[in-house]
Amino acid sequence: MLVFRGQIKNWIYVLFLCVSCFSFQTLKKEKDKGTIDKQIVRDYYKYVELEDKELLDSLLLYIRRNELVFKQDSVNSKVLYLQGVNSLHLMVYEDAEEFYSKSYKLANKTNDNMLMGLVYNDRGVISSKSRRNFTKAEEHYNKAIEYFKKGNHLFQELNTYYNLTILAKKQRNCGKALKYASSCLSLVNKVSNRKNFLKILYVIIADCNVKLGNYTKAEEAFALADNFILESDIERSLFYLKYANYYELKNDFLKANNLNKKVIALRNKEKIENEKSLKESFKRELGLQDELKKDKEIIIKSQRKILYLGALILIVLFISLILVYYLAKKNKERSKEVSTLNLSLKSLITDLEGKNLTLENNKMEIEHLLNLNEQTLFSKVLKISTYNDSIEKIREEIDNYVDNNTNIPVYLMSLRNKLEALVTEEELWEDFKVQFEKIRPNFFDKLKKVAPTLSVNDLKHCTYIVSNLKSKEVAQLINVSPRSVETTRYRIKKKIGLEREDSLFELLNEL
């Protein structure tokens, strides 16, 4: 029973440890998850500000490699947006639209105006590039601007106005292009890190004014554009192209031709670089997929090990449960047997207690009768001793009378002889010993071992003492003075070797 209980306690302890470890791991994962979520959000805002492609690649690689799943809508919406941006860079527009759609739904739930604006801005890019649906693109851009204005996100609003300017230029709608360019210029002064837009904006403004015949304004815009450093081949080709168009309209075909050659060279270079960049993107994506495939294989192997280990643990637990059930059943049967035996034992104990009570009562009655017998016997013994002493006294008085008188009656002498022949001292003493030792077996033998020099009279006095008779009672019994009794008791103590303060009764009572 105790062993079984010990096993149950051990199993409960093991299960408690397992649950505790699981809870600890869960809490630890939740804590780590919270840290990861914060880092993802920080990297999202960093990318939106810098548009760093390497940051985007590393962030998505980390998410894929660790197979992260985000439960919070605010975080998941941002991750979906970044996945959409990556698909847009790879020109997989259908995937990009799907990611943006999911991101927008979650952003709408969390009331994230900036993210909804970013989604509409990128949808405008898709409509413009892949579908050549400029009307739809313009609708998306304007929708994005609405969201950016709600959240006062000037940086993103400027980017979208810039996209609208480029879109209007593609549509050859110079009026709209100048309108959107003007909005861009008003925001550039508020957003210091977008000064790079000014070069292209002034080129577009110059080109639109050329086509509208506003040559003075065009000259002013080209002059302003010259104040900024050309940062990319795209900007340079655009600048040269617009300048070429300007010289063509002014009939300076030599300068226009030279500029057009530069434009063609830059466009070819741009085309080669775009193709190279696209190949690198696909190569990087393929490399990423290979890495993910390897990581997944490692994870699958690890998960298989965990699965096998989990299955083994489940089997062990199942066997343990069966064993516990078997032991519990066995223990239940034993408990029933023990209960039956306990009932039988209780019944027997009750019977024994009843019999024991009867025996105790009988014992008390027997002891009472024995006490009565002892008292009767002792009374008889004392009477015998008293008779002996009385006879001895009478005989001594007759002897004294004979010694003091010459004329002694014959009858008195005859009486003396009869008393002397009636019982001898030795017979009386032996009879007294026999009777007394019925009450206290071997009393005189034990006493002789303690004090061999005690006389018969001393031994008699010892019987009086052990019978708890006081000195006065003994004096009356043997017809002597109490002082004589005390003297005899003192003499006995000296023979035994006791001090005055020692108890003679206690010593005799222990024999």
C-alpha positions in Angstrom: 0.0 0.0 0.0 2.7 2.5 1.0 4.9 1.5 -2.0 2.0 2.0 -4.4 1.3 5.4 -2.9 4.9 6.3 -3.3 4.8 5.3 -7.0 1.7 7.4 -7.5 3.4 10.4 -5.9 6.5 9.9 -8.1 4.4 9.9 -11.3 2.4 12.9 -10.2 5.8 14.7 -9.5 7.1 13.7 -13.0 3.9 14.9 -14.7 4.1 18.2 -12.6 7.7 18.7 -13.8 6.6 18.1 -17.4 3.8 20.6 -17.2 6.1 23.1 -15.4 8.7 22.8 -18.1 6.1 23.1 -20.8 4.6 26.2 -19.1 8.1 27.7 -18.7 9.0 27.0 -22.4 5.6 28.5 -23.4 6.2 31.6 -21.3 9.8 31.9 -22.6 8.5 31.6 -26.2 5.9 34.2 -25.6 8.5 36.6 -24.1 10.8 36.0 -27.1 7.9 36.4 -29.5 7.1 39.8 -28.0 10.8 40.9 -28.6 10.7 39.6 -32.2 7.5 41.4 -32.9 9.0 44.7 -31.7 12.1 44.2 -33.9 10.0 43.4 -36.9 8.0 46.6 -36.5 11.2 48.6 -36.0 12.7 47.2 -39.2 9.4 47.8 -41.1 9.5 51.5 -40.3 13.2 51.7 -41.1 12.6 50.1 -44.5 9.7 52.5 -45.3 12.0 55.4 -44.5 15.1 54.2 -46.3 13.7 51.8 -48.9 16.8 49.6 -48.3 16.6 46.4 -50.4 19.2 44.6 -48.4 17.3 45.3 -45.2 14.1 43.9 -46.8 15.9 40.7 -48.0 17.5 40.0 -44.6 14.2 40.6 -42.8 12.2 38.3 -45.0 14.9 35.7 -44.9 14.8 35.7 -41.1 11.0 35.4 -41.1 11.1 32.5 -43.5 14.0 30.7 -42.0 12.4 30.7 -38.5 8.9 30.1 -40.0 7.6 32.9 -37.8 3.8 33.3 -37.5 2.4 36.6 -36.2 -0.8 36.6 -34.3 -1.1 40.3 -33.8 -2.9 42.0 -36.7 -0.7 45.1 -36.3 2.4 43.1 -36.9 1.1 40.6 -39.4 -0.2 43.4 -41.7 3.3 45.0 -41.8 4.9 41.6 -42.6 2.4 41.0 -45.4 3.1 44.4 -46.8 6.9 43.7 -46.9 6.2 40.4 -48.7 4.2 42.3 -51.2 7.0 44.8 -51.7 9.4 41.9 -52.4 7.1 40.4 -55.0 6.8 43.8 -56.6 10.6 44.1 -56.9 10.6 40.7 -58.5 7.8 41.8 -60.8 5.6 38.9 -59.6 2.6 41.3 -59.6 -0.2 38.8 -58.9 1.6 37.6 -55.7 2.2 41.3 -54.8 -1.6 42.1 -55.2 -2.5 39.1 -53.0 -0.1 40.2 -50.2 -1.3 43.8 -50.4 -5.0 42.8 -50.2 -4.4 40.8 -47.0 -2.2 43.6 -45.5 -4.9 46.2 -46.3 -7.6 44.2 -44.5 -5.6 43.9 -41.3 -4.4 47.5 -41.5 -8.0 48.6 -41.8 -8.9 46.6 -38.7 -6.1 48.3 -36.7 -6.8 51.7 -38.3 -3.2 52.0 -39.6 -3.6 55.0 -42.1 0.1 55.0 -43.2 0.1 51.3 -44.0 -3.2 51.6 -46.0 -1.7 54.5 -47.9 1.4 52.5 -48.7 -0.7 49.6 -50.0 -2.6 51.9 -52.3 0.6 53.6 -53.4 2.1 50.3 -54.4 -1.1 49.2 -56.1 -0.8 52.3 -58.2 2.7 51.3 -59.2 1.4 47.8 -60.2 -1.5 49.3 -62.2 0.9 51.6 -64.0 3.7 49.2 -64.7 2.1 45.8 -65.4 -1.4 46.7 -66.7 -0.7 50.1 -68.2 -4.0 51.2 -66.6 -3.1 54.8 -65.8 -6.6 55.8 -64.8 -6.7 53.0 -62.1 -3.2 53.9 -61.0 -4.2 57.5 -60.5 -7.2 56.4 -58.4 -4.9 54.3 -56.2 -2.4 57.2 -55.8 -5.2 59.6 -54.8 -6.6 57.1 -52.4 -3.1 56.7 -50.9 -2.8 60.5 -50.5 -6.1 60.6 -48.6 -4.8 58.1 -46.0 -1.4 59.9 -45.7 -3.2 63.2 -45.1 -5.3 61.6 -42.3 -2.2 60.5 -40.5 -0.1 63.6 -41.5 2.5 61.4 -43.1 4.3 64.0 -45.3 7.1 61.8 -46.4 4.8 59.2 -47.9 2.5 61.9 -49.3 5.4 63.5 -51.2 6.4 60.1 -52.7 2.9 59.5 -53.9 2.6 63.0 -55.5 5.9 62.3 -57.2 4.5 59.0 -58.6 1.4 61.0 -59.8 3.7 63.5 -61.5 5.6 60.7 -63.3 2.2 59.0 -64.2 0.8 62.3 -65.7 4.0 62.7 -67.7 3.6 59.2 -69.1 0.1 60.1 -70.1 1.5 63.2 -71.7 -0.9 65.3 -69.7 1.4 68.3 -69.0 -1.2 70.2 -67.1 -1.7 67.4 -64.5 2.1 66.9 -64.4 2.7 70.5 -63.5 -0.1 70.4 -60.9 1.3 67.4 -59.2 4.9 68.7 -59.5 3.8 71.9 -57.8 2.3 69.8 -54.9 5.6 67.9 -54.7 7.6 71.2 -54.5 5.4 72.5 -51.7 6.1 69.3 -49.7 9.8 69.0 -50.5 10.5 72.1 -48.3 8.8 70.3 -45.4 10.6 67.0 -45.9 14.3 67.6 -45.9 15.4 64.1 -46.9 13.6 64.2 -50.2 15.7 67.0 -51.9 16.8 64.4 -54.5 13.3 64.8 -56.1 14.0 68.4 -57.1 16.3 67.6 -60.0 13.8 65.4 -61.8 10.8 67.6 -60.8 12.5 70.6 -62.4 13.3 68.6 -65.5 9.7 67.5 -65.8 8.5 71.0 -65.2 10.9 72.3 -67.9 9.8 69.6 -70.4 6.1 70.3 -69.8 6.6 74.0 -70.3 8.5 73.4 -73.5 5.6 71.3 -74.8 3.1 74.0 -73.7 5.3 76.6 -75.4 6.3 78.3 -72.2 10.0 78.6 -73.1 10.8 81.2 -70.5 9.5 79.0 -67.7 11.2 76.1 -69.3 14.6 77.9 -69.3 14.1 78.8 -65.6 13.3 75.2 -64.7 16.3 73.8 -66.6 18.5 76.4 -64.9 17.2 75.2 -61.5 17.8 71.6 -62.5 21.4 72.4 -63.3 21.9 73.4 -59.6 21.5 69.7 -58.5 23.9 66.8 -58.9 22.7 64.0 -61.2 22.6 61.0 -58.9 21.6 58.2 -61.3 21.7 57.2 -65.0 17.9 57.5 -65.1 18.0 61.1 -64.0 20.8 61.9 -66.4 19.0 60.3 -69.4 15.8 62.1 -68.5 17.6 65.4 -68.2 19.5 64.9 -71.5 16.2 63.8 -73.3 14.3 66.9 -72.2 17.2 69.1 -73.1 17.4 67.4 -76.5 13.7 68.0 -77.1 14.2 71.7 -76.1 17.0 72.1 -78.6 15.0 70.4 -81.3 12.2 72.9 -80.8 14.9 75.6 -81.0 16.1 74.0 -84.2 19.6 73.3 -82.8 19.7 69.7 -84.1 23.4 69.2 -83.5 23.1 69.7 -79.8 19.9 67.7 -79.8 21.5 64.8 -81.6 24.5 64.7 -79.2 22.2 64.7 -76.3 20.0 62.0 -77.8 23.1 59.8 -78.3 23.9 60.2 -74.6 20.3 59.3 -73.8 20.5 56.1 -75.9 23.8 55.1 -74.2 22.3 55.8 -70.8 19.1 53.9 -71.7 21.1 50.9 -72.9 23.2 51.0 -69.8 20.1 51.3 -67.7 18.5 48.3 -69.5 21.6 46.2 -68.9 21.7 47.2 -65.2 18.0 46.5 -64.8 18.4 43.1 -66.4 21.5 42.5 -64.2 19.6 43.7 -61.1 16.6 41.5 -62.0 18.9 38.5 -62.5 20.6 39.1 -59.2 17.2 39.5 -57.5 16.1 36.1 -59.0 19.4 34.6 -58.1 19.2 35.9 -54.6 15.6 34.6 -54.4 16.7 31.2 -55.7 19.6 31.2 -53.2 17.2 32.1 -50.5 14.9 29.3 -51.5 17.8 26.9 -51.4 18.8 28.1 -48.0 15.2 27.8 -46.8 15.0 24.3 -48.3 18.1 23.2 -46.4 16.8 24.9 -43.3 13.5 23.1 -43.7 15.3 19.8 -44.2 17.2 20.4 -40.9 13.9 21.4 -39.2 12.1 18.4 -40.6 14.8 16.1 -39.3 14.7 17.8 -35.9 10.9 17.6 -35.9 11.1 13.9 -36.7 13.4 13.3 -33.8 11.1 15.3 -31.6 8.1 13.3 -33.0 9.8 10.0 -32.3 10.8 11.1 -28.9 7.2 12.3 -28.2 5.8 9.0 -29.5 8.2 7.2 -27.2 7.2 9.3 -24.2 3.5 8.8 -25.1 4.1 5.0 -25.2 5.9 5.1 -21.9 3.1 7.2 -20.4 0.5 4.9 -21.8 2.2 1.8 -20.4 2.7 3.7 -17.1 -1.0 4.5 -17.0 -1.9 0.9 -17.7 0.4 -0.2 -14.9 -1.0 2.5 -12.6 -4.5 1.3 -13.4 -3.5 -2.3 -12.8 -1.9 -1.5 -9.5 -4.9 0.7 -8.5 -7.2 -2.2 -9.3 -5.0 -4.6 -7.4 -4.8 -2.1 -4.5 -8.6 -1.8 -4.5 -9.0 -5.5 -4.2 -6.5 -5.6 -1.4 -8.2 -2.7 0.3 -11.5 -4.7 0.2 -9.7 -7.7 1.7 -8.1 -5.4 4.3 -11.4 -3.8 5.1 -13.0 -7.3 5.6 -10.1 -8.3 7.8 -10.4 -5.1 9.8 -14.1 -5.7 10.4 -13.3 -9.2 11.6 -10.5 -7.9 13.8 -12.8 -5.2 15.2 -15.4 -7.8 16.0 -12.8 -10.0 17.7 -11.4 -7.1 19.6 -14.9 -6.2 20.8 -15.4 -9.8 22.0 -12.0 -9.8 23.6 -12.7 -6.5 25.3 -15.9 -8.0 26.7 -14.2 -11.1 27.9 -11.3 -9.1 29.3 -13.8 -6.9 31.2 -15.3 -10.1 32.7 -11.9 -11.4 33.6 -11.0 -8.1 35.2 -14.1 -8.3 37.3 -13.3 -11.9 38.2 -9.8 -10.9 39.0 -11.0 -8.1 41.3 -13.3 -10.4 43.1 -10.5 -13.0 43.5 -8.1 -10.4 44.8 -10.8 -9.2 47.2 -11.4 -12.7 48.4 -7.6 -13.3 48.7 -7.3 -10.1 50.7 -10.0 -11.2 53.0 -8.4 -14.6 53.3 -5.0 -13.0 54.0 -6.6 -10.8 56.7 -8.4 -13.8 58.2 -5.2 -15.9 58.1 -3.1 -13.1 59.5 -5.6 -12.6 62.2 -5.4 -16.3 63.1 -1.6 -16.2 63.0 -1.6 -13.2 65.4 -4.1 -15.0 67.6 -1.9 -18.1 67.8 1.1 -15.9 68.6 -0.9 -14.1 71.2 -2.1 -17.3 72.8 1.5 -18.5 72.9 2.6 -15.3 74.5 -0.3 -15.4 77.0 0.5 -19.0 78.0 4.1 -18.0 78.4 3.2 -15.1 80.6 1.0 -17.3 82.8 3.7 -19.9 83.1 6.3 -17.2 84.0 3.9 -15.8 86.7 3.5 -19.3 88.2 7.3 -19.7 88.2 7.7 -16.4 90.0 5.1 -17.5 92.5 6.8 -20.8 93.1 10.2 -19.1 93.5 8.8 -16.7 96.1 6.6 -19.1 98.2 7.5 -22.3 100.0 4.1 -23.7 100.4 3.0 -24.4 96.9 -0.3 -26.1 96.2 -0.1 -29.4 94.4 -2.8 -28.2 92.0 -0.7 -25.1 91.0 2.3 -27.3 90.2 0.1 -29.7 88.2 -1.3 -26.7 86.3 2.2 -25.4 85.5 3.2 -28.7 84.2 0.1 -29.0 82.0 0.7 -25.5 80.6 4.4 -26.3 79.8 3.3 -29.6 78.1 0.4 -27.9 76.2 2.6 -26.5 73.4 6.2 -25.9 73.1 7.8 -22.6 71.9 9.3 -24.3 68.9 6.0 -25.8 67.8 4.2 -22.5 68.1 6.9 -20.7 66.2 7.0 -23.3 63.4 3.2 -23.2 63.1 3.3 -19.4 63.1 6.0 -19.4 60.3 3.9 -21.8 58.1 0.8 -19.8 58.5 2.6 -16.5 57.8 4.4 -17.7 54.7 1.1 -18.6 53.2 0.6 -14.8 53.0 4.2 -13.9 52.2 6.1 -16.9 50.7 9.8 -17.2 51.7 9.6 -14.1 53.8 11.8 -15.5 56.6 14.4 -17.0 54.3 14.8 -13.7 52.5 15.0 -11.9 55.9 17.6 -14.3 57.3 19.8 -13.5 54.2 19.6 -9.8 54.9 20.1 -10.2 58.7 21.2 -13.7 59.9 21.5 -12.6 63.6 17.8 -11.8 64.1 16.1 -13.8 67.0 12.7 -15.5 66.9 11.3 -12.6 68.8 12.9 -10.2 66.3 11.4 -12.2 63.4 8.0 -11.9 65.0 8.3 -8.2 65.4 9.3 -8.0 61.7 6.0 -9.7 60.9 4.1 -7.1 62.9 6.0 -4.3 61.1 5.4 -5.7 57.7 1.7 -6.0 58.6 1.7 -2.2 59.1 0.8 -2.5 62.8 1.7 0.6 64.9 3.8 0.4 68.1 0.7 0.9 70.3 -1.2 -1.9 68.5 1.7 -4.3 68.9 2.1 -3.3 72.6 -1.5 -4.1 73.3 -1.3 -7.3 71.3 1.7 -8.8 73.2 0.9 -7.0 76.5 4.1 -4.8 76.7 4.7 -1.1 76.8 5.0 0.9 73.5 8.5 2.0 74.5 9.5 -1.7 74.7 8.2 -2.2 71.2 10.2 0.9 69.9 13.3 -0.4 71.6 12.9 -3.8 69.9 12.4 -2.1 66.5 15.5 0.0 66.9 17.6 -3.1 67.8 16.3 -4.8 64.6 17.3 -1.8 62.5 20.9 -2.0 63.9 21.1 -5.7 63.2 20.0 -5.2 59.6 22.4 -2.2 59.2 19.9 0.6 58.7 20.3 4.2 59.8 17.9 5.9 62.2 16.2 7.8 59.3 15.9 4.7 57.1 12.4 3.0 56.8 12.3 -0.5 58.2 8.8 -1.0 56.8 9.9 -0.3 53.2 12.8 -2.7 53.4 10.6 -5.5 54.9 7.8 -4.8 52.4 10.2 -5.4 49.5 11.1 -8.9 50.6 
